Amino acid sequence: MRLEYAIVLTGGIATGKSAVASLFERDGFAVIDADKIAHEMLEKHADEVATLFGESVRGPDGIDRKRLGAIVFADPMARKKLEALLHPLIYEEIMRLGGIEEKKKRPYIIDIPLFYEGGGRYPAAKVLVVYAPQSLQIERAMQRDGLSEEEILDRLAAQIDIAEKRYMADYLIDNSKDRTHLEEEYARIKARIEEDFA
């Protein structure tokens, strides 16, 4: 099934995807959040995750995502194991929710942080990349997530360089300045989307 009205929202760590997704939601767009679905699947399949990575990945409220993240971002083979478990489940749920949105015949957003890294296999109409330079990604992620520079660099190493992604996009929002600039960029792209899907 092709998702004719879907716009994949992607970028990189701390580029501002969530801020952009919330702007679309504010303006009445449906947003399917792949991270939220991933967290649901992680909890639903916690026993399988613990079998793969050991009981130490469990926390008091289910899977300790920070502990699991430290394992999978430091070891490409561990990351592949986790992806092999979760990706088919996430894909199935996104396609199910996308099928519901398609019936409304209006554009909607699928927020997929690692869209290109996953081979871009979602059959969406368009892709929107939120861009910020890598130095700003590191600075924002350190402030937001309390991660060390080394941990952030590990995560960035698992992602296609944001400078490359900007050339792969149908739409591009530059989030390298302040909130006012982001709102202006968003308004510009929203107008283009409304025109393209009219």
N, C-alpha and C positions, 0 to 999 in steps of 0.2 A: 504494500500500500504506500503510495506517495503522499506525503504531507504537503498538500498544495498551498496551505495558508500558514505554514509554520516558518518562523524566523528563529534560527538558532542564535542564541546570545552566548558569546564566548570571549576569551581574552587570556589572562594569565593570573597568577597569584597577585592579589592586591592592585589590580588595574581599575577596579570600581564596578565590576559586573553587578553586584548586589544593589548598588546605588542606582544603576540604570534600570535594573529589573523593577525596583520599587517605583521609579518614575512611570514605567509602562503600566504597572498595576494601578497607580494613582489615576491614570488616564483611561482606565477601564479595559485594558488588555488582559486576557487570561495569561498567566505565567505558570508553566510546568517547570518545577525546580528539580533538576537531576540530583543535586547534592542532597536535598531533602529525601528523595526517593532512595538514594544510596544509604543514608542513615537508617531509614526504615528497614531496608533489606539487610543491613549489617546487624540490626537487633533481631530481626526475624530469623536470621541464620547464624546467630551468635555461637551456637554449639559447633557448627562447621568451621567458623572462623577460629575458635579456640583450639579445635583439633589441628588446624593448619599451622597456627602460630604460637600455640602454648597457652596455658591458663593465665599467664601473666598479662595477657591483653584484656582480661576482664577487669572491670572496675566495679564500684558499688552500684552503679546504675546501668549495668550492661557493658558493652565493649568500650574500653578506654581508647577513644579515637586518637588521642595525642600519643599514647604508647604504641598503638598499632601504626600510626603515621611514621614514627621514628624508625620502626622496623622496615616498612615497605619503601620509604623514600631513600633509605641507606643501602638497600639491596634490590637491584632490578629483578632478580629471580623471585624474591618474595612478593614484589609488586605484581608480577605476572600471575602468580598463584592467586592473589586476592582478586585481580581483574577477571581471571577465568571463572571464579565463583560468582562475582557480583555483576559483571557487565551484561550477561544474558538476561538476568533478572531485571536489571534497570532498563534495558532496552525494551523488554516485553511490556513493562509498566508504562514507559513513555509512549510507546506505540498505542497502547490501550487508551491512555488519556488523550493523545493526539487524535485518535479516531473520534472521540466525543467532540473535540473542538472543531474538527473538520466539518462536521454537520452544520455548524453555525455560519460557515462560509464567510469568515472574517479573519484577518491576521491575528496570530497569537504568538507568544514567545516560549521557546524551550531553552531554559538556562542550562547549558552544558559546559562547565569549565574546561574540560579537556576534550573538546569536540574533535579537533584535528589529530590529537594524540591517539584517539580511539579509531582513527582511520576515516573519520567523517562519515560514518556509515548510516546516519539517520537521513532518510530521504526527504529533506526539508527543501522548501522553495528558495530560501535565502539564508545567508550567514551574516551576522553583525558582530564585529570585533570591537571590544573596548580596549583602547590602547593607552599605556603609560610607559615611559622609558624604564629600562631595567633598574637603574639607580633609584628611581622613585618607588618601584615595586618593592625593593629591598627595604627602603626607609619606612614605607607604609606598613609592610608586613611585620617588621620589628615592633612598631608602635602598636599595631592592632592585635597581633597574635602572641606577643611576648616571646617570639622565637629568636634564637641567635642567628647571626648572619650566616653561619655555616649551615644551620638547618634550612634556612630559606634558600641558600644556594643549592642544596641537595634537591629541594623541591623544584627549583627553576631548571635544574639539570634534567629533570624528568619531563619537562615541557618543551615544546617547540618554541624557539625564541620569539618573543612578542613582536620584534621588528619584522620577522618573517611573516607572522600571522596577519599583520596589517595589510599585506599585499594579496592575501588569499581571500579577503572578505568581499562581500557584496556591498556592505555598509560599514563605515568606520566612525566610531566616536572617539575623539581625542580627549582623554581625561588626564592631561599632564599639567593642568593649571588648577584654578579654584572651583568652588561649587557653582558660581555664576556662569563660568565658562562651560562647565559640564551641562548645565540646564540649557544653554544656547545650542550646544552640540546635539543634545537630545532632541530639542524642538526641531532642528534642521532635519535630522534623520527620521523623526516621527512623521513629518510632512512628506518626506520622500516615500516612506512606507505606505502612507495613506493614498498617495498618488499611484504607486505601483500596484496596489491591490484594489484600486477603485473599480 
